[in-house]
Amino acid sequence: MNVNRRHLLTGSIGAAAVALVASACASEDGDSGSGGGKKVGIAMPTKTSERWILDGDNLKAAFEDKGYEVSLQYANDVAADQVSQIETMVGQGVNVLVIAAIDNKSLSGALAQAKEADIKVIAYDRLILDTPDVDYYTSFDNTKVGTLQGTYIAEKLGLDAGEAGPFNIELFAGALTDNNARYFFDGAMAVLQPYIDGGQLVVLSGQTDLEQVATENWDGAVAQDRMETILTSFYTAGQQVDAVLAPFDGISRGIIAALDGAGYTTMPIVTGQDAEVDSVKYIIAGTQSMTVYKDTRLLAEVTVDMAVDILEGKDPEINDDTTYDNGDHVVPAYLLEPVSVDATNYQAELIDSGYITEDQLQ
């Protein structure tokens, strides 16, 4: 299907719009023609995160509905395994590759093989760096993700309304091997840094650089260990954390576990991303404050439409040709709009849209 998605970049994705897209996909995909014997290779990073399982399932189902054969592989956070999987798919003669990279700089050799075999490459949600052999990029507005997280903290602490504080904040970021981590962090810090500079926000640990606050493999256990160390090393009796910038729900839950272990009965503001079911439960319970919702169904739809256009010899639709320089060239991209979700709007955004069911939250 070719749904006009330009409105998705102007504001929140309403429940009715998402329901309409889902309904249209269900009714049209089966009628969109045969894949003509062509094969799509999908390389996902891990099954340890709920969202990547959903991404893989959504992509595979959508391509198969259009008549394409699909090879879907997960590399379980091992970059060398992902390289091997991609090389195998190239050898099997796939016609297009959709790749969510584990390590954004480890794939140059495998992608050179794809280029030699005239296989187009779509970087899926994570930009692949330092190679000429990435053709397109599909994702969300990654800077906006961080902006939503930083803005939520500023609003809930009253900083945007002139509250002087000072409030204690600790900062977390994603994996340095994922290019998105920098966009998320920079988007949040564009909001928070002026309050840090002005003294309304205080980072007692002193850890404010991306390299200091990054979380290997986006691992919640790693985040939990770091948060525990921060609490025991920098917070004396009577000092409390008021807010934590957390870039991803798995990291958020690790941070919350550390705070719970330290005796926090009322949690500080804790952000997140991906609207994972366990974190939505936390939000309903008042344990996690918010998450950034990225509808992976829409991302799969955009990516599949782009791949089909490529396979049919058409120029795929893009809406950003300036932002994502991978170190070799600016990669043409299609970006979707993320949505801030908390206890006030999770019902409309997540449940009414069908992204999560009521039963999953029981």
Buried (B, 14 or more C-beta within 10 A) or exposed (E): BEBEBEEBBEEBBBBEBBEEBBEEBEEBBEEBEEBEEBBBBBBBBBEBBBBBBBBBBBBBBBBBBBBBBBBBBBBEBBBEBBBBBBBBBBEEEBBBBBBBBBBBBBBBEBBBBBBEEEBBBBBBBBBBBEBEBBBBBBBBBBBBBBBBBBBBBBBBBEBEEEEEBBBBBBBBBBBBBBBBBBBBBBBBBBBBBEBBEEEBBBBBBEBBEBEEBBBBBBBBBBBBBBBBEBBEEBBEEEEEBBBBBBBBBBBBBBBBBBBEEBEBEEBBBBBBBBBBBBBBBBBBEEBBBBBBBBBBBBBBBBBBBBBBBBBEEEEBBBBBEEBBEBEBEEBBBBBBBBBBBBBEBBBBBBBBBBBBEEEEBE
